[in-house]
Amino acid sequence: MPVTEEVSASHIGSGTVLVLATPMMILLMERTCRLSVKPFLADNEETVGTHVNVSHCAAVPVGRTVRCETEIIDLDRRRIVFKVAVYDGDTLVGEGQHERFVINIDKFREKLGNFD
């Protein structure tokens, strides 16, 4: 993911400098986890994030590119726990765990009622 002004702490309001914002790093982690298992789900299934426990270890200035690596470390029926890490080249930017649950999209929307 390119680190642009749009994903900077200054732009989203989580800080005042032009570096990768922690919420945007977490978004990259969640998105990467979701996309890594999507091919293995049925057409009417999706995953939703339920827990994030990460550390933001290094600042990344605008103009750099980061990548996210994921590994499934626990799978219990519909619960998937990932080890996640974000890198700027060889530099560790963030790491931790992210948990997602597999849901049936129709049932999930039904539970939401008018909030969909």
Residue pairs with C-beta under 8 A, 6 or more apart in sequence:
1 7
1 28
1 65
1 66
1 67
1 68
2 64
2 65
3 19
3 20
3 60
3 61
3 62
3 63
3 64
3 65
3 66
4 62
5 11
5 18
5 62
7 20
7 21
7 24
8 17
8 18
8 19
8 20
8 21
8 24
8 62
9 15
9 16
9 17
9 18
9 19
9 20
9 21
9 22
10 16
10 17
10 18
11 18
11 21
12 21
12 23
12 24
14 21
14 22
14 23
15 21
17 59
18 61
18 62
19 59
19 60
19 61
19 62
20 59
20 60
20 64
20 66
20 93
22 56
22 94
25 54
25 56
25 66
25 86
25 93
25 94
26 52
26 54
26 94
28 66
28 68
28 86
29 52
29 54
29 68
29 70
29 84
29 86
29 94
29 96
29 98
30 49
30 52
30 98
30 100
31 68
32 68
32 69
32 70
32 84
33 47
33 49
33 70
33 80
33 82
33 84
33 98
33 100
34 46
34 47
34 49
34 100
36 70
36 82
37 47
37 72
37 80
37 100
37 102
38 46
38 47
41 47
41 102
44 104
44 105
44 106
45 102
45 103
45 104
45 105
46 102
46 103
46 105
46 108
47 80
47 100
47 101
47 102
47 103
48 100
48 101
48 103
48 108
49 98
49 99
49 100
50 99
50 100
50 101
51 97
51 98
51 99
52 96
52 97
52 98
52 99
53 96
53 97
53 98
54 84
54 94
54 95
54 96
54 97
54 98
55 94
55 95
55 96
56 93
56 94
57 92
57 93
57 94
57 95
58 88
58 91
58 92
58 93
58 94
60 66
60 88
60 93
64 88
65 88
66 86
66 87
66 88
66 93
67 86
67 87
68 84
68 85
68 86
68 87
69 84
69 85
69 86
69 87
70 82
70 83
70 84
70 85
70 98
71 82
71 83
72 80
72 81
72 82
73 81
73 82
73 83
73 97
74 80
74 81
75 81
78 101
78 102
78 103
79 99
79 100
79 101
80 99
80 100
80 101
80 102
81 97
81 98
81 99
82 97
82 98
82 99
82 100
83 95
83 96
83 97
84 94
84 95
84 96
84 97
84 98
85 92
85 94
85 95
86 92
86 93
86 94
86 95
87 93
109 116
